[in-house]
Amino acid sequence: MNEKDNSSLYQLPYGELLRTILVQPELSEGDLKKVIKSKGIFLSQYSKNDIVPELMCTILSPSEYRDVLDLKKNREEKEKYRTASIPWQGDKNLLKSIPRDIDLKKILNEMYTYKSDMDLIGIPSFKKVDGRNDKIELNFEIEEHSDIKAIHDKDRVFKGGIVYELKEDGHLHLSVTKTFSSKGTQKFVDNINKELENHFKTSGSVDKADTFERILFTQFLNADRFLFFMKFLDTIAFMEFDKVENISVSPDPNENLPEAAKEFLKDIENLNIKGSGLRRHILLSNEEFRDCVFLHSMIVKYKFKHAQGDGICSVEFAFPDFKLDKIENLEFQFYTMKITVGKNYRSSANKKKIEKAIFEVINAHKIYHYNNLKI
């Protein structure tokens, strides 16, 4: 943490201010369970509803507060990935296809009708990847400021990026990978991509009738969306499937539930299930459920053997912010929640290289099965 962040550790939160931190979704019940037990407080149950009121009556020590902030920060700032593609008929040197006068600060400022509390750091620009003409990337950092947030959240720096790559898959198309670590950076990369899509159409690199194809919730039948998620339970290159850690489902209100599902899904809008043997859970194993249930997120644990070392990782696959009345524009994304390298490799392993390799093999796996299962 920088010097500015450290100063907040001397203003330890309690009561309502502490509650606003503890209830954040980035902090799991398991995280809070460790905190409260470390303080010598033991409960009969350890849901957030049980733990948070108890911790509100205490004061976290500086080290406990730092641990909580680090957990929240690390999970929140994890880069999420979304990809899309569009047919390409332009120059195969992509840097020549990018407008020289693209104004990223203007794009950022025009995202809001009022003065933004987001500042672009430095002057980022597109560069070739590995010296290739057909693959370019833009990486950036944005500082976000908010006066209404708690002490530890007032000034935050979030990373994001966008990668364009030409791919030949029966026909030439432009693939875009958008990475973001906050709602602000997500909106920023979407706006950059939209600006460039308009430029590509004006310059003739892309047909005016085409648009970037994204992986949307409504591009699957219910049963095929199940199959799409289940494809991530295979061995993927150097990653061996271990177990399903979490699934989220919602009954489809337009379909009739089978008798076996009525008892535990009736009147439920969203059900989140955690466990160790979920691969065999009736919701995943019984095909009778697949036509009448929306599966919209899954956390999968893998064992991996990579050149950088062996270890385990957990990856979330999701149509985030799922709501039954707003499924039209839900876009699929995934991100590596956690990577743990075996103790024999911890001093030498480069986690960034492992995470990049995980992204590449999962992304290729995702695109292949999406093309086979989409409507």
C-alpha positions in Angstrom: 0.0 0.0 0.0 1.2 3.5 -0.7 1.8 6.2 1.9 -1.6 7.7 1.3 -3.3 4.3 1.9 -1.3 3.7 5.1 -2.6 6.8 6.7 -6.1 5.4 6.7 -5.0 2.5 8.9 -4.8 5.0 11.8 -8.5 5.9 11.3 -9.9 2.4 12.2 -13.5 2.1 11.3 -16.2 0.7 13.6 -20.0 0.5 13.7 -21.8 1.6 10.6 -18.7 2.6 8.7 -17.2 -0.9 9.4 -20.4 -2.5 8.2 -20.2 -0.7 4.8 -16.8 -2.4 4.3 -17.6 -5.9 5.6 -20.8 -6.3 3.5 -19.0 -5.8 0.2 -19.3 -8.9 -2.1 -15.6 -9.2 -2.5 -15.3 -10.3 1.1 -16.6 -13.9 1.5 -18.1 -15.5 4.6 -15.0 -17.6 4.9 -12.8 -14.4 5.0 -15.0 -12.9 7.8 -15.1 -16.2 9.7 -11.3 -16.1 9.9 -11.3 -12.5 11.2 -13.9 -13.1 13.9 -12.3 -16.3 15.1 -8.9 -14.6 15.3 -10.5 -12.2 17.8 -11.6 -15.1 20.0 -15.3 -14.8 19.0 -17.0 -18.1 18.2 -20.6 -18.3 16.8 -23.0 -21.1 16.2 -23.4 -20.0 12.6 -21.1 -18.0 10.3 -23.2 -16.3 7.7 -22.5 -12.7 6.9 -25.7 -11.8 8.8 -24.3 -13.5 11.9 -20.7 -12.2 11.6 -21.1 -8.6 10.6 -23.2 -7.4 13.6 -20.7 -9.0 15.9 -17.7 -7.3 14.2 -19.5 -3.9 14.2 -19.3 -4.0 18.0 -15.6 -4.4 17.9 -12.6 -2.5 16.6 -10.3 -4.2 14.2 -6.6 -4.0 14.9 -4.5 -2.2 12.3 -3.2 -5.6 11.0 -6.8 -7.1 10.8 -8.0 -4.0 9.0 -5.1 -4.2 6.6 -5.8 -7.9 5.9 -9.5 -7.1 5.2 -8.6 -4.3 2.8 -6.0 -6.4 1.0 -8.6 -9.2 0.5 -11.2 -6.8 -0.8 -8.7 -4.9 -3.0 -7.1 -8.0 -4.6 -10.5 -9.5 -5.5 -12.0 -6.2 -6.8 -9.0 -5.3 -8.9 -8.7 -8.7 -10.6 -8.9 -8.2 -14.3 -12.0 -9.7 -16.0 -12.1 -10.7 -19.6 -14.6 -10.3 -22.4 -14.1 -11.0 -26.0 -15.9 -10.3 -29.3 -15.2 -10.5 -33.0 -16.2 -8.9 -36.3 -15.4 -9.7 -40.0 -12.4 -7.8 -41.3 -11.5 -6.5 -44.8 -9.0 -3.9 -43.9 -5.2 -3.6 -43.7 -3.5 -6.5 -42.0 -1.1 -4.0 -40.3 -3.5 -3.0 -37.4 -1.5 0.0 -36.3 -2.2 1.6 -39.7 -5.9 1.0 -39.1 -6.0 2.8 -35.8 -6.6 6.6 -36.1 -3.6 8.6 -35.1 -5.6 11.3 -33.4 -7.6 9.0 -31.1 -8.2 11.1 -28.0 -8.6 8.7 -25.0 -9.1 11.6 -22.5 -11.9 12.9 -24.6 -13.6 9.5 -24.7 -13.3 9.2 -20.9 -14.7 12.7 -20.3 -17.6 12.1 -22.7 -18.7 9.1 -20.8 -20.5 11.4 -18.3 -22.7 14.4 -18.7 -21.1 15.9 -15.6 -17.5 16.3 -14.5 -16.0 12.9 -14.1 -14.1 11.8 -11.0 -11.9 9.6 -13.2 -8.5 10.6 -14.5 -6.5 8.8 -17.1 -2.9 8.4 -15.9 -0.2 9.2 -18.5 -0.7 9.0 -22.3 -1.3 5.4 -23.1 -1.2 4.3 -26.8 -1.6 1.2 -28.9 1.5 -0.9 -29.4 2.4 -4.1 -31.3 2.3 -7.3 -29.4 5.5 -9.4 -29.8 6.4 -7.3 -32.9 3.4 -8.6 -34.8 1.5 -6.4 -37.3 -1.7 -8.3 -36.8 -1.9 -7.9 -33.0 -1.9 -4.7 -31.0 -2.8 -3.7 -27.4 -3.6 -0.7 -25.3 -3.1 -0.8 -21.5 -4.1 2.0 -19.2 -4.6 3.0 -15.6 -7.4 5.2 -14.3 -7.6 6.9 -10.9 -11.1 7.0 -9.6 -12.0 9.4 -6.7 -15.2 9.5 -4.7 -16.0 11.7 -1.7 -18.9 9.6 -0.6 -16.9 6.3 -0.2 -15.2 5.1 3.0 -11.7 6.3 3.9 -10.0 3.4 2.2 -11.9 3.8 -1.1 -11.7 7.5 -1.8 -8.8 7.3 -4.3 -8.2 4.0 -6.2 -6.2 3.2 -9.3 -7.7 0.6 -11.6 -6.2 -1.1 -14.7 -7.7 -2.0 -18.0 -6.8 -2.7 -21.6 -7.9 -3.7 -25.0 -6.2 -6.1 -27.5 -7.0 -6.4 -31.2 -5.9 -9.4 -33.2 -6.6 -10.7 -36.7 -7.6 -14.3 -36.8 -8.3 -16.6 -39.8 -11.1 -19.0 -38.9 -12.6 -19.8 -42.3 -12.7 -16.1 -42.8 -10.6 -13.2 -41.6 -12.0 -11.5 -38.6 -10.9 -9.0 -36.0 -10.9 -10.3 -32.4 -11.1 -7.9 -29.5 -10.2 -8.8 -25.9 -11.4 -6.3 -23.3 -10.0 -6.3 -19.8 -11.2 -4.3 -16.9 -11.1 -4.2 -13.1 -13.9 -1.8 -12.2 -17.2 -0.5 -13.6 -15.5 2.6 -14.8 -12.7 0.8 -16.7 -15.4 -1.6 -18.1 -17.3 1.3 -19.5 -14.2 3.0 -20.8 -13.0 0.0 -22.8 -16.5 -0.5 -24.2 -16.5 3.2 -25.3 -13.0 2.9 -26.9 -14.1 -0.2 -28.8 -17.3 1.6 -30.0 -15.3 4.6 -31.1 -12.9 2.3 -33.1 -15.8 0.3 -34.5 -17.2 3.5 -36.0 -13.8 4.4 -37.4 -13.3 0.9 -38.9 -16.7 1.3 -40.7 -15.9 4.8 -41.9 -12.5 3.6 -43.3 -13.9 0.5 -45.0 -12.0 -2.0 -42.8 -15.4 -3.3 -41.5 -18.7 -3.6 -43.4 -21.2 -1.0 -42.1 -23.8 -3.7 -41.6 -21.6 -5.8 -39.3 -21.1 -5.4 -35.6 -18.9 -7.0 -32.9 -20.4 -10.4 -32.0 -20.4 -10.8 -28.2 -21.3 -13.9 -26.1 -24.7 -12.9 -24.7 -27.0 -14.8 -22.4 -29.8 -14.9 -25.0 -27.6 -16.5 -27.7 -28.2 -19.9 -26.0 -31.2 -22.2 -25.4 -31.3 -23.0 -21.7 -30.0 -26.6 -22.2 -27.2 -25.4 -24.5 -26.2 -22.7 -22.0 -25.8 -25.5 -19.4 -23.7 -27.5 -21.9 -21.5 -24.4 -22.5 -20.8 -24.1 -18.8 -20.2 -27.8 -18.5 -17.5 -27.6 -21.1 -15.3 -25.8 -18.6 -15.4 -29.0 -16.4 -13.1 -30.7 -18.9 -9.3 -30.8 -18.8 -8.2 -27.7 -20.7 -4.7 -27.9 -22.1 -2.4 -27.8 -19.0 -5.3 -27.4 -16.6 -7.0 -30.4 -15.1 -10.5 -30.1 -13.7 -10.7 -30.6 -10.0 -14.1 -29.6 -8.7 -17.0 -27.1 -9.0 -16.9 -24.8 -6.0 -20.0 -22.6 -6.6 -23.0 -22.4 -9.0 -25.8 -19.8 -9.3 -29.1 -20.7 -10.9 -32.6 -19.2 -11.4 -35.8 -21.0 -12.5 -37.0 -19.9 -15.9 -40.3 -18.2 -15.2 -41.6 -19.2 -18.6 -41.0 -22.9 -18.1 -42.6 -25.5 -15.9 -40.4 -27.0 -13.2 -40.2 -30.8 -13.1 -41.6 -32.4 -9.9 -38.1 -33.2 -8.6 -37.2 -29.5 -8.6 -40.4 -27.9 -7.3 -39.6 -28.5 -3.6 -36.4 -26.5 -3.5 -36.8 -24.1 -6.5 -40.4 -23.0 -6.1 -40.7 -19.2 -5.4 -36.9 -18.8 -5.6 -35.6 -16.1 -7.9 -31.8 -16.7 -7.5 -30.1 -19.6 -5.8 -26.4 -19.6 -5.0 -24.9 -23.0 -4.0 -21.4 -23.6 -2.5 -19.9 -27.0 -1.9 -17.2 -29.6 -2.8 -19.3 -32.2 -4.7 -21.3 -29.9 -6.9 -20.3 -31.7 -10.1 -22.7 -34.4 -9.0 -25.4 -32.1 -7.8 -28.8 -32.8 -9.3 -28.9 -29.4 -10.9 -25.9 -30.3 -13.0 -26.2 -34.0 -13.4 -30.0 -34.3 -14.2 -30.6 -33.2 -17.8 -34.3 -32.8 -17.0 -33.6 -29.5 -15.2 -31.7 -27.9 -18.1 -34.7 -26.7 -20.1 -36.4 -24.9 -17.2 -33.4 -23.5 -15.2 -31.0 -20.6 -16.0 -27.4 -21.5 -15.0 -25.7 -18.1 -15.0 -22.4 -18.5 -13.0 -20.0 -21.1 -11.9 -16.6 -21.2 -10.0 -14.3 -24.0 -11.1 -11.1 -25.2 -9.4 -8.3 -26.6 -11.5 -4.9 -28.3 -10.9 -2.3 -27.0 -13.4 1.1 -28.0 -14.6 2.8 -25.1 -16.3 6.4 -24.3 -17.3 6.4 -21.8 -14.4 5.3 -24.5 -11.9 2.5 -26.7 -10.7 -0.4 -25.4 -8.6 -4.1 -24.8 -8.3 -6.4 -22.0 -9.5 -10.0 -21.0 -9.2 -11.8 -19.4 -12.2 -15.2 -17.8 -12.3 -17.3 -18.1 -15.4 -20.4 -15.9 -15.4 -23.0 -13.7 -16.9 -22.6 -11.1 -14.2 -25.3 -8.9 -12.6 -27.9 -11.5 -13.4 -31.5 -10.3 -13.0 -34.6 -12.2 -14.4 -36.0 -9.0 -15.9 -32.7 -7.9 -17.5 -31.2 -10.8 -19.4 -31.1 -9.3 -22.9 -27.7 -7.7 -22.7 -25.9 -10.0 -20.2 -22.4 -10.6 -21.5 -20.3 -13.6 -20.6 -17.0 -13.0 -18.8 -14.4 -15.0 -16.9 -11.5 -14.2 -14.6 -8.9 -16.1 -12.5 -9.9 -15.5 -8.9 -6.9 -17.1 -7.3 -3.7 -18.8 -8.2 -1.7 -20.8 -5.7 1.7 -22.1 -6.8 3.2 -25.3 -5.2 5.7 -24.6 -2.5 8.6 -25.8 -4.6 8.0 -23.1 -7.2 6.9 -20.1 -5.1 10.3 -18.4 -5.2 10.7 -18.7 -9.0 7.2 -18.8 -10.5 5.9 -15.8 -12.5 2.2 -15.7 -11.7 1.5 -13.1 -14.5 2.8 -15.6 -17.1 0.6 -18.4 -15.6 -2.4 -16.1 -15.6 -1.8 -15.1 -19.2 -1.5 -18.8 -20.2 -4.7 -19.6 -18.3 -6.5 -16.8 -20.2 -5.3 -18.0 -23.6 -6.3 -21.6 -23.2 -9.7 -20.8 -21.6 -10.4 -18.2 -24.2 -9.8 -20.5 -27.1 -11.8 -23.2 -25.4 -14.7 -20.8 -24.8 -14.8 -19.5 -28.4 -14.8 -23.0 -29.8 -17.7 -24.2 -27.7 -19.6 -21.0 -28.1 -19.5 -21.4 -31.9 -20.8 -25.0 -31.6 -23.6 -24.2 -29.1 -25.0 -20.7 -29.9 -28.4 -20.4 -31.5 
